Amino acid sequence: MKFPTYLLLLLLFISATALAQTSIATRAIHNNAQAIPAPAELVPESLTNGELFYAIFVTSGLHDAESDSPQTYNNFVNSVADSSSVKATNHPDIEWKALVATKQANQTHAVFNLAPNRPIYNLQGEKVADNAEQLLSGRLFSKIKYTETGSHAASPLLVWTGLMANGEQAENFVLGNKQAALGSYVFQGNGVRHFKIQDSYFAYRFYAVSPLLINKEN
């Protein structure tokens, strides 16, 4: 028995549409699966269920900038995060990354490789930036002034970055050199990334960024 041509075409259209929808749904599930469910303490009140975001804080602890390895600074910001449960920065599934450029690697953009166009919030739930580009080269909506406990950071005001004002690595002043570039959490413009050059043996703060997080209310 032969099917009319128009029926065959209709069946082909329905099959193709279903396949496309399945593909889209699979990609969405795959992307969300890469995000870590955020503990309630880290979720900004403005976010709805299923929204993706990053969290950022400035460390209460201090460290020098003499190492050229990003992992040195990753280890440091995680040790600081693990010291507090107030904002759940010590959650075992969350591995924080230092926002730094070193002689070995510029880690800044790599921190946001998973989702560069997702918003970044400080630990009081204030939006800092719409995306990585704004964080690394634009003017911020809010300051990165809260520590792992959610409290306002005190003096010193300086933060090791190894960056220029435009978010690019500071050439001869990345971390691991005799002198390195610092920003300051008191700024919302270029100064947040680059404020001055300082001998790298001094101990100052660091910015710590979470992995991609998802607000899962249930």
N, C-alpha and C positions, 0 to 999 in steps of 0.2 A: 504493500500500500504506500503510495507516494503522498507526502505532505505538500500542500500548496506552498509556493515560493515565499509568500508573505508570512506564513507561519514559521518557516525555517529562519527567515530574517528576524522575526520577532523573538524567537528562542535564542538566537545568537546575541541579540541586543541585551536580553535579560541576563544571560550568562556573563557577558562582558561587564555589565553594570555591577552585578553581584561580586565579581572578581575584583573590580576596582575598589568597591566599598570595603571588601575584606582586606585588601592591601593597605588602604588608608587606616583602617582600624588596627591592623597589625603594627604599622609604623607607630601609631599613637601609643599603643600598649608598650612597644619596645622602648620608645623614648621615655615614657613615664617610669618604666621598670628600671631605668638607669638612675633615677632620682631616689634619694633616701628619704623615707618618711620622717618628717621633722617632728621632734618632740614639741609638745604644746608650748613650752616656755620660749621657743625660738620663733613661733609663728606670729607674724604681725596681725593685728586685729582686722586690718582692712582686706586680708586675703580670704577668698572663698575656698571651699573644698576642691581639691585637685589642682590648685595653682602651684606653679613652680617658682622657686626663688633661690637666692643666695643670701647668706648672713655674713656680716663682717664685724670685727671688733678690733680695738687697739689693746695690746697686752698691758696688763698692770706690771708685769715683770720686765726687767731690762736685760739686754744682751749686747755684746760688742758686735762689730761687723767685719772681723778679721778673716773669717772663713770664706772661701770662694765656692763652697758647696751649698746649693739651695736646701739640701736635706738637713744641714745643720740648723737652719732657721725654721724649717718645718718641724723638726723635733722639738725646738724650743717653744714654738707657739702651741704645739699639742700638749707639752708639759704644763704650760700655763692654763690652757683650756681644761685639762684634766684636774686641775687644782680646785675647780669650782663646779658645784651642781646647781647653783642659783638659776642660771639660764640654760641648764642642761648642755653646756658646752663640753661636758665630760662624757656625753653619750658615746657608748662603745662603737657605734656604727659611723660616727662622724670623724673623719680625718681632716684636720684643718691644714691649710697651706699658707705660707708666708708670702706676702705680696712684695717680691724682691727681684732685683736683677743683680746677678753676680758675675764674676769673671768666667764661671763655668757655664752659666745659662741665664737667660732672661725668662723667669718663671711667670711673669705677670699675665700675659695673654693665655698661657697654657692652663692657668688656674680655671679659666672660663671656657676651655675647649668644648666641653660637653654641651653648653647652651649659652653662647655669648650674648644672646639677645634677651636674657631673663633679668628681672630687676634684682637689685642688691639692697638689703635693709640692714640698719644697725641694730644693736641689741635692745633698743627701746621701741622697735617696730617702726621706725621712721625710714622712709625710702631715701636712700643715699643716691642712687642712680638708676636709670631705666635699663642700663646694659653695661657691659664691660667697657665699651668705647667711651661712654660718658665718664665712667669711674677713672679711666686711665688718661683721659685727655681733656675732659670738659669740666664745667662747673657743677658741683654737687648740689642736690636738693637739701641735704642735711649733712651735718658733720659726722665724721667717724670718731666720736669722742667717748664712746662707752666701752668699758672693759668687759672681760669675760663674766663679771658679776652683774653687769648691767648698770654699774655706777659710773659717774663721770670721772674720767682719768684726771689725775692731778699732775703736778710738775714731776719730771721734765715733760715738756710739750713736744719734744722732737721724736721722730719716727724714722728708723733706717729704711730706705727704699732702693737706693742705687739708681734712681730715675731722674730724668729731666722733667721740666714742667709739662711737656707734651706727652709724657708717659713712656717715651723711649728710654732705652738704657743710657746712663750718663757717661758713656765712653770710658774715660780713664778714672771715673769715680763710681764704678759699680762696687758692690760689696766684695771684699777680698783684696782690695787695693789698700795702700797705706792710708789714703783718705777716701771717703765715700760720701755719697749724696744723701741728704736727709730731707724729709718733709715734716709737716706738723699737722696734728689733728685739729688744731684751732681754726684751720682754713677750710673754705669750701671751693676755692679756685685752685690755681696752679700750685700754690704753696703746700697743698695737701700732699703733693708728690715731690716737689723740689723747693726747699727753702734755703738751704746752705750746704756747704762742704765742711766736713769735720774729720779729724783723725779717727780712724776706724777702731782704735782700741777703747774709745769711750763706749759706755753702755747706755743704750736708749731703747725705746719701745719698737714694736713691730705691728703691722696690720696683719690680721689673720682672716682668711676667707674659708667658708665652709664648702663642701662639695654641693652639687645641685640638690636642693631639697624640695619635697612635695608636701603640701598641706593635706593630710589625710585625716579628716575629722572622725571617721568611723574606724 
